[in-house]
Amino acid sequence: MDLIRALIEHMKGERDDWESLAMVIDFSGGRFSGTHGYTYSPDGVVSAVASRPSAIRPTVNAYTESLYEPGAALSVAILVQFDRTKGEYEVTFEDSDVSRWKVTPANIDEIREKLRPQFE
């Protein structure tokens, strides 16, 4: 999937040995505004990551344009979860709750586990 490839190619903050990825793509005012997420390594290390917005904007725009009619309201966030070992992924859309996947000092430990890919 082009979106996952772009997120990985332009990701900063990860260790080389990461096994899975959870990346939130944020939208504000109907436009792509940034990313935040985590990589998960086999030894239990969780690294905070982000993908450079200017580098992935064309891919994010192409992805949303393939799903939404012109002029339609976009989701407020999209969660992309990817298991590098299994090659499995899942994409979840949040249409209204802007705080659903936001990281705050109060939820930092909880949210990184909540976002962790758990494919059955």
C-alpha contacts under 8 A as a table, 3 or more apart, distances in Angstrom:
res1	aa1	res2	aa2	distance
1	M	4	I	5.63
1	M	5	R	6.36
2	D	5	R	5.06
2	D	6	A	6.11
2	D	59	T	7.02
3	L	6	A	5.22
3	L	7	L	6.24
3	L	59	T	6.01
3	L	60	V	6.53
3	L	63	Y	6.96
4	I	7	L	5.09
4	I	8	I	6.22
4	I	80	V	7.56
4	I	82	F	7.72
5	R	8	I	5.27
5	R	9	E	6.06
6	A	9	E	5.12
6	A	10	H	6.17
6	A	56	I	5.93
6	A	59	T	6.93
7	L	10	H	5.57
7	L	11	M	5.87
7	L	23	M	7.96
7	L	51	S	5.66
7	L	56	I	6.77
8	I	11	M	5.08
8	I	51	S	7.39
10	H	51	S	5.05
10	H	52	R	5.83
10	H	55	A	6.71
10	H	56	I	7.23
11	M	14	E	7.21
11	M	49	V	6.50
11	M	50	A	5.48
11	M	51	S	4.15
11	M	52	R	6.72
12	K	49	V	5.57
12	K	50	A	5.64
12	K	51	S	6.11
12	K	52	R	7.71
13	G	47	S	6.63
13	G	48	A	6.16
13	G	49	V	4.75
13	G	50	A	7.04
14	E	18	W	7.10
14	E	38	Y	7.90
14	E	39	T	6.25
14	E	47	S	5.76
14	E	48	A	7.05
14	E	49	V	5.96
15	R	18	W	5.87
15	R	39	T	7.88
15	R	41	S	7.70
15	R	47	S	7.22
17	D	41	S	5.98
17	D	42	P	7.53
18	W	21	L	7.69
18	W	39	T	5.87
18	W	40	Y	5.41
18	W	41	S	4.13
18	W	42	P	6.86
18	W	84	R	7.94
19	E	39	T	7.19
19	E	40	Y	5.71
19	E	41	S	5.08
19	E	42	P	6.16
19	E	83	D	6.30
19	E	84	R	5.37
19	E	85	T	6.18
20	S	39	T	5.68
20	S	40	Y	5.19
20	S	41	S	7.01
20	S	81	Q	7.53
20	S	82	F	5.59
20	S	83	D	4.35
20	S	84	R	5.43
20	S	85	T	7.57
20	S	116	R	7.76
20	S	117	P	6.82
21	L	37	G	7.54
21	L	38	Y	5.87
21	L	39	T	4.44
21	L	40	Y	6.27
21	L	80	V	7.85
21	L	81	Q	5.62
21	L	82	F	5.12
21	L	83	D	6.48
21	L	84	R	7.70
21	L	116	R	7.26
21	L	117	P	7.05
22	A	37	G	5.41
22	A	38	Y	5.39
22	A	39	T	6.45
22	A	79	L	6.91
22	A	80	V	5.70
22	A	81	Q	4.43
22	A	82	F	6.51
22	A	115	L	5.90
22	A	116	R	6.06
22	A	117	P	6.58
23	M	35	T	6.65
23	M	36	H	5.70
23	M	37	G	4.20
23	M	38	Y	6.45
23	M	49	V	7.90
23	M	50	A	7.42
23	M	79	L	5.80
23	M	80	V	5.21
23	M	81	Q	6.49
24	V	35	T	5.44
24	V	36	H	5.37
24	V	37	G	5.78
24	V	77	A	6.56
24	V	78	I	5.63
24	V	79	L	4.48
24	V	80	V	6.26
24	V	101	W	7.24
25	I	32	F	7.43
25	I	33	S	7.74
25	I	34	G	6.01
25	I	35	T	4.62
25	I	36	H	6.96
25	I	77	A	5.46
25	I	78	I	5.07
25	I	79	L	6.34
25	I	80	V	7.74
26	D	32	F	6.05
26	D	33	S	5.52
26	D	34	G	5.31
26	D	35	T	5.86
26	D	76	V	6.18
26	D	77	A	4.51
26	D	78	I	6.66
27	F	30	G	6.03
27	F	31	R	5.16
27	F	32	F	4.34
27	F	33	S	5.02
27	F	34	G	7.17
27	F	74	L	7.64
27	F	75	S	7.09
27	F	76	V	4.99
27	F	77	A	5.74
28	S	31	R	5.40
28	S	32	F	6.44
28	S	33	S	5.90
28	S	76	V	6.63
30	G	73	A	6.43
30	G	74	L	5.73
30	G	75	S	7.91
30	G	76	V	7.68
31	R	74	L	7.84
32	F	57	R	7.13
32	F	60	V	7.46
32	F	61	N	7.65
33	S	53	P	7.26
34	G	51	S	7.79
34	G	52	R	7.69
34	G	53	P	5.47
35	T	50	A	5.39
35	T	51	S	5.99
35	T	52	R	7.74
35	T	53	P	7.09
36	H	48	A	7.53
36	H	49	V	5.99
36	H	50	A	4.60
36	H	51	S	7.31
37	G	48	A	5.85
37	G	49	V	5.20
37	G	50	A	6.03
37	G	112	R	7.81
38	Y	46	V	6.41
38	Y	47	S	5.35
38	Y	48	A	4.55
38	Y	49	V	5.20
38	Y	50	A	7.90
38	Y	112	R	6.79
38	Y	116	R	7.89
39	T	46	V	5.73
39	T	47	S	5.26
39	T	48	A	6.70
39	T	49	V	6.83
40	Y	44	G	6.69
40	Y	45	V	6.05
40	Y	46	V	4.73
40	Y	47	S	6.63
40	Y	116	R	7.56
41	S	44	G	5.47
41	S	45	V	5.25
41	S	46	V	6.38
42	P	45	V	7.33
46	V	112	R	7.94
51	S	55	A	7.83
51	S	56	I	7.25
52	R	55	A	5.49
52	R	56	I	6.53
53	P	56	I	5.36
53	P	57	R	5.68
54	S	57	R	5.42
55	A	58	P	7.41
56	I	59	T	5.37
56	I	60	V	6.12
57	R	60	V	5.10
57	R	61	N	5.96
58	P	61	N	5.15
58	P	62	A	6.10
59	T	62	A	5.05
59	T	63	Y	6.10
60	V	63	Y	5.07
60	V	64	T	6.23
61	N	64	T	5.26
61	N	65	E	5.95
62	A	65	E	5.09
62	A	66	S	6.20
63	Y	66	S	5.26
63	Y	67	L	6.72
64	T	67	L	5.17
64	T	68	Y	5.94
64	T	74	L	7.69
65	E	68	Y	5.42
65	E	69	E	7.03
65	E	70	P	7.31
68	Y	72	A	6.10
68	Y	73	A	7.91
68	Y	74	L	7.25
69	E	72	A	5.42
74	L	95	D	7.29
75	S	78	I	6.96
75	S	93	F	6.31
75	S	94	E	5.60
75	S	95	D	4.21
75	S	96	S	6.97
76	V	93	F	8.00
76	V	94	E	5.92
76	V	95	D	5.39
76	V	96	S	6.07
76	V	97	D	7.22
76	V	98	V	5.97
77	A	93	F	6.23
77	A	94	E	5.27
77	A	95	D	7.03
77	A	98	V	7.09
78	I	91	V	6.85
78	I	92	T	5.69
78	I	93	F	4.62
78	I	94	E	6.08
79	L	91	V	5.64
79	L	92	T	5.05
79	L	93	F	6.42
79	L	94	E	7.97
80	V	89	Y	7.27
80	V	90	E	6.01
80	V	91	V	4.66
80	V	92	T	6.63
81	Q	89	Y	5.41
81	Q	90	E	5.24
81	Q	91	V	6.38
81	Q	115	L	7.78
81	Q	116	R	7.48
81	Q	117	P	5.50
82	F	87	G	7.08
82	F	88	E	5.87
82	F	89	Y	4.28
82	F	90	E	6.63
82	F	117	P	6.65
83	D	86	K	5.60
83	D	87	G	5.51
83	D	88	E	5.26
83	D	89	Y	6.19
83	D	117	P	6.92
84	R	87	G	5.13
84	R	88	E	7.23
88	E	119	F	7.64
94	E	97	D	6.49
94	E	98	V	7.78
94	E	100	R	7.79
97	D	100	R	5.51
98	V	101	W	7.43
98	V	102	K	7.36
99	S	102	K	5.03
101	W	111	I	7.06
101	W	115	L	7.86
103	V	107	N	6.32
103	V	108	I	5.65
103	V	111	I	6.66
104	T	107	N	5.36
104	T	108	I	5.72
105	P	108	I	5.52
107	N	110	E	5.22
107	N	111	I	5.73
108	I	111	I	5.41
108	I	112	R	6.37
109	D	112	R	5.73
109	D	113	E	6.84
110	E	113	E	5.46
110	E	114	K	6.12
111	I	114	K	4.77
111	I	115	L	6.05
112	R	115	L	5.31
112	R	116	R	6.31
113	E	116	R	5.06
